[in-house]
Amino acid sequence: MTLFPWRHSLCNDILKRKRAFKKSQEEALTTSCTSEGDVVAQTGLIFALPPEIFHQIFKYLYSDCAALEACSLTCRAWVPYSREDLFVDASIIGIRKSSDFLRLRRCRHYTNLGRYVRALFAALEHDSNVAAFSAVAPHLGEVTDLDGSSLSYYWPLCIELLTLWRSTISEVGFFEFDAMTGAGLPDIASLANALSCVRLERLVIRGRIA
């Protein structure tokens, strides 16, 4: 026998209200993205902001990597905006980092990671790195500024990269080719053609043409 039936009813009512409120909060914090950068209208207490507002906010954080990482962890809708600054400048040194980049790119949320890289510094420590870097290069099609001083020994690869990126790349910091011994006139012509689309600060070519 229940002495206070109204108390049981009141408890059930409070529990239902709490569950409804929790559900509304979860819906409010759930953001769907039709594609990277396109935020679908949100439900609940949080409203959708237009892309212009997001860009205005993030332009003040471009040099603060810690803040950008925190933004990415706080709200999924902020991930595309933070990537534009987090990955704008990349360094790939040796086979380990090249492999790490490819592994990261295979993740579901990072399939378009390469398109955010604008400035690239690449250093190959030995010949075994060439294949790894060659696998990474096609995914970096938006590079506009390349520091190629550490790639100069691998001049065939440089020609291939410059040809690949000639539609986007606008500036190469410095190229010094010390190992062009054995290159023929067609190789020199290919190099000159590949470099014709970029603005060079300095170009030095050393070696005995075959």
Residue frames relative to the residue before (quaternion, step in Angstrom):
aa qw qx qy qz dx dy dz
M 1.0000 0.0000 0.0000 0.0000 0.00 0.00 0.00
T 0.2649 -0.7720 0.5620 0.1343 3.57 -0.82 1.01
L 0.3539 -0.7621 0.5064 0.1937 3.52 -0.65 1.15
F 0.7985 0.1611 -0.0666 0.5762 3.55 1.02 -0.78
P 0.1336 -0.8327 0.5336 0.0630 3.62 0.28 1.22
W 0.6073 0.5695 -0.3622 0.4191 3.60 1.07 -0.60
R 0.6108 0.5621 -0.3545 0.4303 3.60 1.15 -0.66
H 0.6360 0.5240 -0.3230 0.4655 3.58 1.01 -0.80
S 0.6553 0.5089 -0.3015 0.4699 3.56 0.99 -0.85
L 0.6464 0.5241 -0.3150 0.4565 3.57 1.03 -0.83
C 0.6435 0.5230 -0.3204 0.4579 3.58 0.99 -0.84
N 0.6486 0.5135 -0.3139 0.4659 3.57 0.96 -0.83
D 0.6492 0.5231 -0.3122 0.4554 3.55 1.02 -0.84
I 0.6485 0.5085 -0.3100 0.4742 3.58 0.99 -0.86
L 0.6495 0.5238 -0.3141 0.4529 3.58 0.97 -0.88
K 0.6461 0.5151 -0.3160 0.4662 3.59 0.99 -0.82
R 0.6518 0.5171 -0.3132 0.4580 3.56 1.00 -0.85
K 0.6472 0.5191 -0.3173 0.4593 3.57 0.99 -0.83
R 0.6574 0.5047 -0.3095 0.4661 3.56 0.98 -0.85
A 0.6490 0.5162 -0.3143 0.4621 3.56 1.00 -0.84
F 0.6544 0.5080 -0.3119 0.4652 3.58 1.00 -0.83
K 0.6418 0.5244 -0.3191 0.4597 3.58 0.99 -0.86
K 0.6552 0.5130 -0.3087 0.4608 3.56 0.97 -0.87
S 0.6518 0.5132 -0.3205 0.4573 3.58 0.99 -0.82
Q 0.6414 0.5169 -0.3234 0.4656 3.58 1.08 -0.71
E 0.6424 0.5171 -0.3244 0.4633 3.57 1.00 -0.80
E 0.6501 0.5034 -0.3133 0.4752 3.56 1.02 -0.79
A 0.6464 0.5320 -0.3193 0.4441 3.55 1.04 -0.77
L 0.7224 0.4345 -0.2408 0.4810 3.56 1.09 -0.73
T 0.5910 0.5606 -0.3647 0.4510 3.57 1.30 -0.05
T 0.0444 -0.8006 0.5974 -0.0152 3.54 -0.67 1.11
S 0.1922 -0.7748 0.5930 0.1055 3.55 -0.87 0.93
C 0.1759 -0.7744 0.6009 0.0906 3.54 -1.07 0.77
T 0.3574 -0.7255 0.5457 0.2193 3.58 -0.73 1.02
S 0.7380 -0.1203 0.0720 0.6601 3.55 1.15 -0.68
E 0.6851 -0.4805 0.3235 0.4416 3.54 -1.23 0.28
G 0.7963 0.2717 -0.2228 0.4924 3.52 -0.77 1.07
D 0.6927 0.4223 -0.2792 0.5138 3.62 1.20 -0.33
V 0.1190 -0.8224 0.5556 0.0293 3.55 -0.33 1.23
V 0.3321 -0.7383 0.5556 0.1898 3.56 -0.76 1.06
A 0.6217 -0.5585 0.3893 0.3874 3.59 -1.09 0.68
Q 0.3222 -0.7615 0.5394 0.1592 3.54 -0.91 0.96
T 0.3696 -0.7100 0.5539 0.2293 3.53 -1.25 0.48
G 0.6958 0.4800 -0.3364 0.4150 3.55 -1.25 0.28
L 0.8093 -0.3097 0.2205 0.4477 3.51 -1.25 -0.60
I 0.6826 0.4525 -0.2856 0.4977 3.59 1.17 -0.55
F 0.1993 -0.7999 0.5576 0.0975 3.57 -0.76 1.00
A 0.5596 -0.6170 0.4434 0.3310 3.56 -1.22 0.51
L 0.2528 -0.7502 0.5940 0.1429 3.53 -1.00 0.90
P 0.5016 -0.6403 0.4776 0.3321 3.60 -1.02 0.67
P 0.6498 -0.5462 0.3551 0.3915 3.62 -1.11 0.60
E 0.6009 0.5829 -0.3667 0.4057 3.60 1.05 -0.72
I 0.6495 0.5128 -0.3168 0.4636 3.58 1.03 -0.77
F 0.6327 0.5276 -0.3306 0.4604 3.58 0.99 -0.83
H 0.6632 0.5023 -0.3081 0.4615 3.59 0.89 -0.91
Q 0.6374 0.5328 -0.3264 0.4509 3.57 1.01 -0.79
I 0.6594 0.5010 -0.3024 0.4720 3.57 1.03 -0.79
F 0.7435 0.4503 -0.2393 0.4327 3.56 0.78 -1.04
K 0.5665 0.6027 -0.4070 0.3876 3.60 1.10 -0.36
Y 0.6448 0.4997 -0.3203 0.4816 3.58 1.25 -0.34
L 0.7030 0.4552 -0.2526 0.4845 3.58 1.27 -0.24
Y 0.3594 0.7975 -0.4528 0.1726 3.60 1.27 -0.06
S 0.7528 0.3744 -0.2158 0.4965 3.62 1.05 -0.64
D 0.6270 0.5225 -0.3293 0.4747 3.59 1.28 -0.04
C 0.2009 -0.8306 0.5096 0.1005 3.57 0.16 1.30
A 0.6247 0.5474 -0.3471 0.4355 3.60 1.00 -0.76
A 0.6659 0.4902 -0.2998 0.4758 3.59 0.97 -0.86
L 0.6485 0.5202 -0.3196 0.4546 3.59 0.99 -0.80
E 0.6426 0.5084 -0.3204 0.4754 3.57 1.02 -0.78
A 0.6390 0.5214 -0.3217 0.4651 3.58 1.02 -0.81
C 0.6309 0.5304 -0.3275 0.4619 3.58 1.03 -0.80
S 0.6476 0.5284 -0.3186 0.4471 3.58 0.98 -0.84
L 0.6950 0.4679 -0.2692 0.4749 3.56 1.04 -0.80
T 0.6429 0.5536 -0.3175 0.4235 3.57 1.16 -0.60
C 0.8180 0.0038 0.0633 0.5718 3.56 0.85 -0.98
R 0.4606 -0.7073 0.4663 0.2650 3.57 -0.73 1.06
A 0.6119 0.5721 -0.3500 0.4193 3.58 1.10 -0.65
W 0.6641 0.5132 -0.3042 0.4507 3.59 1.20 -0.47
V 0.4631 0.7210 -0.4306 0.2835 3.60 1.24 -0.32
P 0.6816 0.4840 -0.3279 0.4401 3.68 0.73 -0.89
Y 0.6691 0.5016 -0.3062 0.4549 3.60 1.01 -0.76
S 0.6698 0.4919 -0.3084 0.4630 3.60 0.98 -0.76
R 0.6018 0.5801 -0.3622 0.4124 3.61 1.06 -0.67
E 0.6004 0.5974 -0.3636 0.3877 3.57 1.01 -0.77
D 0.7487 0.3485 -0.2027 0.5261 3.59 1.11 -0.62
L 0.6231 0.5632 -0.3486 0.4160 3.60 1.04 -0.68
F 0.8016 0.2804 -0.1230 0.5134 3.58 0.97 -0.85
V 0.3615 0.7665 -0.4769 0.2331 3.59 1.23 0.22
D 0.7750 0.2214 -0.1080 0.5820 3.60 1.11 -0.68
A 0.0165 0.8353 -0.5454 0.0665 3.59 -0.42 1.21
S 0.1425 -0.7503 0.6389 0.0927 3.53 -1.21 0.67
I 0.0587 -0.7786 0.6246 0.0103 3.56 -0.86 0.99
I 0.0432 0.8095 -0.5768 0.1008 3.55 -0.43 1.27
G 0.8558 0.0595 -0.0694 0.5092 3.55 -0.56 1.15
I 0.6992 -0.5104 0.3225 0.3829 3.52 -1.32 0.27
R 0.5993 0.5889 -0.3775 0.3891 3.60 1.04 -0.66
K 0.7102 0.4447 -0.2750 0.4714 3.58 0.80 -0.95
S 0.5963 0.5500 -0.3663 0.4558 3.59 1.07 -0.61
S 0.6702 0.4863 -0.2931 0.4780 3.56 0.93 -0.89
D 0.6279 0.5352 -0.3337 0.4561 3.58 1.04 -0.77
F 0.6389 0.5298 -0.3300 0.4497 3.57 0.99 -0.82
L 0.6697 0.4899 -0.2994 0.4710 3.59 0.92 -0.89
R 0.6398 0.5181 -0.3258 0.4647 3.58 1.03 -0.77
L 0.6490 0.5087 -0.3096 0.4735 3.57 1.02 -0.81
R 0.6627 0.5210 -0.3072 0.4417 3.56 0.98 -0.85
R 0.6314 0.5429 -0.3396 0.4374 3.60 1.12 -0.53
C 0.5193 0.6257 -0.4236 0.3991 3.59 1.22 -0.28
R 0.6259 -0.5970 0.3607 0.3489 3.54 -1.03 0.84
H 0.7402 0.4258 -0.2361 0.4638 3.60 0.93 -0.84
Y 0.7380 0.4041 -0.2197 0.4937 3.62 1.24 -0.15
T 0.2693 0.8028 -0.5008 0.1793 3.59 1.15 0.45
N 0.7554 0.3369 -0.1975 0.5262 3.62 1.10 -0.58
L 0.2237 0.8297 -0.4905 0.1446 3.56 1.22 0.45
G 0.6556 0.5679 -0.3177 0.3830 3.58 0.91 -0.92
R 0.6305 0.5709 -0.3456 0.3965 3.59 1.06 -0.62
Y 0.6335 0.5356 -0.3388 0.4439 3.60 1.23 -0.28
V 0.5894 0.5910 -0.3691 0.4088 3.60 1.22 -0.38
R 0.1069 -0.8116 0.5740 0.0218 3.57 -0.69 1.12
A 0.7764 0.2025 -0.1095 0.5867 3.61 1.01 -0.81
L 0.0532 -0.8253 0.5614 -0.0297 3.57 -0.78 1.03
F 0.0589 -0.7366 0.6724 0.0426 3.52 -1.08 0.89
A 0.0050 -0.8125 0.5811 -0.0454 3.57 -0.64 1.12
A 0.0245 -0.7879 0.6151 -0.0158 3.56 -0.91 0.96
L 0.1630 -0.7803 0.5995 0.0721 3.57 -0.77 1.07
E 0.3240 -0.7976 0.4839 0.1575 3.55 -0.56 1.19
H 0.7861 -0.0741 0.0390 0.6124 3.59 1.16 -0.56
D 0.7572 -0.4373 0.2478 0.4172 3.55 -1.30 0.28
S 0.6246 0.5678 -0.3519 0.4045 3.60 1.04 -0.67
N 0.5962 0.5810 -0.3627 0.4188 3.60 1.23 -0.33
V 0.5342 0.6707 -0.4051 0.3173 3.58 1.15 -0.56
A 0.6709 0.4997 -0.3053 0.4549 3.59 0.87 -0.94
A 0.6543 0.5134 -0.3168 0.4560 3.58 0.97 -0.85
F 0.6845 0.4707 -0.2924 0.4737 3.57 0.91 -0.88
S 0.6170 0.5464 -0.3440 0.4499 3.59 1.06 -0.70
A 0.6384 0.5157 -0.3243 0.4703 3.58 1.14 -0.60
V 0.6631 0.5031 -0.2963 0.4684 3.58 1.13 -0.66
A 0.6100 0.6430 -0.3417 0.3127 3.56 0.91 -1.00
P 0.6743 0.5047 -0.3384 0.4197 3.68 0.78 -0.81
H 0.6626 0.5024 -0.3067 0.4632 3.60 1.20 -0.43
L 0.6648 0.4727 -0.2930 0.4987 3.58 1.30 0.00
G 0.1561 0.8659 -0.4610 0.1156 3.54 0.98 0.89
E 0.6686 0.4944 -0.3093 0.4614 3.60 1.25 -0.10
V 0.3510 0.7519 -0.4929 0.2618 3.60 1.24 0.23
T 0.1073 -0.8018 0.5863 0.0424 3.57 -0.90 0.96
D 0.7744 0.2174 -0.1231 0.5813 3.60 1.22 -0.36
L 0.0124 -0.8244 0.5629 -0.0573 3.57 -0.48 1.23
D 0.2061 -0.7265 0.6420 0.1326 3.55 -0.96 0.93
G 0.0517 -0.8605 0.5063 -0.0222 3.55 -0.14 1.29
S 0.3400 0.7789 -0.4829 0.2110 3.59 1.22 0.19
S 0.7200 0.4325 -0.2535 0.4798 3.60 1.05 -0.68
L 0.6340 0.5144 -0.3318 0.4726 3.58 1.30 0.01
S 0.4397 0.7622 -0.4216 0.2189 3.55 1.27 -0.29
Y 0.6084 0.5659 -0.3641 0.4207 3.60 1.07 -0.63
Y 0.7241 0.3828 -0.2180 0.5306 3.57 1.14 -0.67
W 0.0415 -0.8713 0.4885 0.0200 3.54 0.69 1.10
P 0.6059 0.5272 -0.4015 0.4401 3.70 0.96 -0.50
L 0.6400 0.5159 -0.3222 0.4695 3.58 1.05 -0.77
C 0.6231 0.5451 -0.3400 0.4460 3.60 1.01 -0.77
I 0.6390 0.5171 -0.3241 0.4682 3.57 0.96 -0.85
E 0.6561 0.5166 -0.3054 0.4577 3.57 0.97 -0.90
L 0.6794 0.4958 -0.2936 0.4544 3.59 0.92 -0.91
L 0.6708 0.4967 -0.3044 0.4590 3.57 0.88 -0.91
T 0.6311 0.5153 -0.3299 0.4768 3.56 1.09 -0.69
L 0.6461 0.5301 -0.3056 0.4562 3.56 1.05 -0.84
W 0.7890 0.3409 -0.1518 0.4882 3.58 0.93 -0.94
R 0.3800 0.7752 -0.4638 0.1988 3.59 1.21 -0.03
S 0.6325 0.5428 -0.3456 0.4311 3.62 1.14 -0.45
T 0.7761 0.3247 -0.1798 0.5098 3.61 1.16 -0.45
I 0.6650 0.5433 -0.3296 0.3924 3.58 0.89 -0.86
S 0.1505 -0.8211 0.5489 0.0436 3.56 -0.89 0.92
E 0.8163 0.1283 -0.0481 0.5612 3.59 1.13 -0.45
V 0.0814 -0.7571 0.6468 0.0430 3.54 -1.04 0.86
G 0.4694 -0.7268 0.4217 0.2714 3.54 -0.60 1.12
F 0.7818 -0.2216 0.2153 0.5416 3.59 0.64 -1.07
F 0.0261 -0.7712 0.6360 0.0105 3.55 -1.00 0.88
E 0.0547 0.7604 -0.6461 0.0369 3.55 -0.97 0.91
F 0.1477 -0.8111 0.5644 0.0424 3.54 -0.38 1.27
D 0.1052 -0.8306 0.5465 0.0166 3.57 -0.32 1.29
A 0.7750 0.3625 -0.1579 0.4929 3.57 1.14 -0.45
M 0.3116 0.7633 -0.5133 0.2384 3.56 0.80 0.95
T 0.3122 0.7401 -0.5244 0.2824 3.55 1.21 0.43
G 0.7613 0.3142 -0.2593 0.5044 3.55 -0.82 1.01
A 0.5422 0.6011 -0.4106 0.4196 3.56 1.25 -0.15
G 0.3191 -0.7448 0.5549 0.1886 3.53 -1.07 0.72
L 0.7208 -0.4244 0.3144 0.4488 3.56 -1.30 0.07
P 0.6238 0.5268 -0.3678 0.4452 3.66 0.95 -0.64
D 0.6311 0.5285 -0.3340 0.4591 3.59 1.09 -0.71
I 0.6451 0.5069 -0.3156 0.4768 3.58 0.99 -0.84
A 0.6456 0.5159 -0.3180 0.4648 3.57 1.01 -0.81
S 0.6422 0.5176 -0.3209 0.4655 3.60 1.01 -0.79
L 0.6403 0.5209 -0.3171 0.4670 3.56 1.04 -0.80
A 0.6631 0.5035 -0.3040 0.4630 3.56 0.91 -0.92
N 0.6511 0.5118 -0.3134 0.4647 3.57 1.01 -0.80
A 0.6595 0.5083 -0.3064 0.4613 3.59 1.01 -0.83
L 0.7083 0.4561 -0.2568 0.4736 3.58 1.06 -0.75
S 0.5154 0.6829 -0.4078 0.3189 3.59 1.21 -0.28
C 0.6958 0.4872 -0.2768 0.4493 3.59 1.17 -0.46
V 0.7133 0.4276 -0.2563 0.4926 3.60 1.23 -0.05
R 0.4244 -0.6644 0.5481 0.2794 3.53 -1.32 0.34
L 0.1642 -0.8142 0.5549 0.0470 3.55 -0.53 1.23
E 0.3910 -0.6755 0.5658 0.2658 3.55 -1.13 0.66
R 0.7852 -0.1404 0.1167 0.5917 3.57 0.99 -0.85
L 0.0689 -0.7839 0.6167 0.0208 3.56 -1.06 0.79
V 0.0037 -0.7832 0.6204 -0.0410 3.56 -0.79 1.09
I 0.0503 -0.7907 0.6101 0.0002 3.58 -0.82 1.01
R 0.0114 0.7891 -0.6127 0.0424 3.56 -0.75 1.10
G 0.4936 0.6431 -0.4837 0.3300 3.56 -1.04 0.74
R 0.4524 -0.6676 0.5239 0.2744 3.54 -1.30 0.34
I 0.3386 -0.7578 0.5265 0.1838 3.54 -0.60 1.17
A 0.4227 -0.7188 0.4964 0.2414 3.56 -0.86 1.00
